Amino acid sequence: MNQQFSIIIDYMPKDRDEILNVADALGEADCLDGSVGGHPEGIEVVFNREAASLDGAIKSAISAIESAGYLVKRVEMARESISLET
């Protein structure tokens, strides 16, 4: 199942080259399913990750980001991405 969410990384790039370096590092850390962009609080990675559960998708993304040496500030989701079914 495709899980959609964003992760905000606590890192303020100084220029475009630093954003590209972050994108390269995240790609090497198995985040090829995330789009990297700027965010007022650091860097945002928007994921469309295949996983059996949202929890599993988020945990694997956080683990990959941290293995690349970055600190996760928070996870964000659009309201329509949250299933209220139990």
Secondary structure, 3 states (H helix, E strand, C coil): CEEEEEEEECCCCCCHHHHHHHHHHHHHCCCCCEEEEEECCEEEEEEEEECCCHHHHHHHHHHHHHHCCCCEEEEECCHHHCCCCC
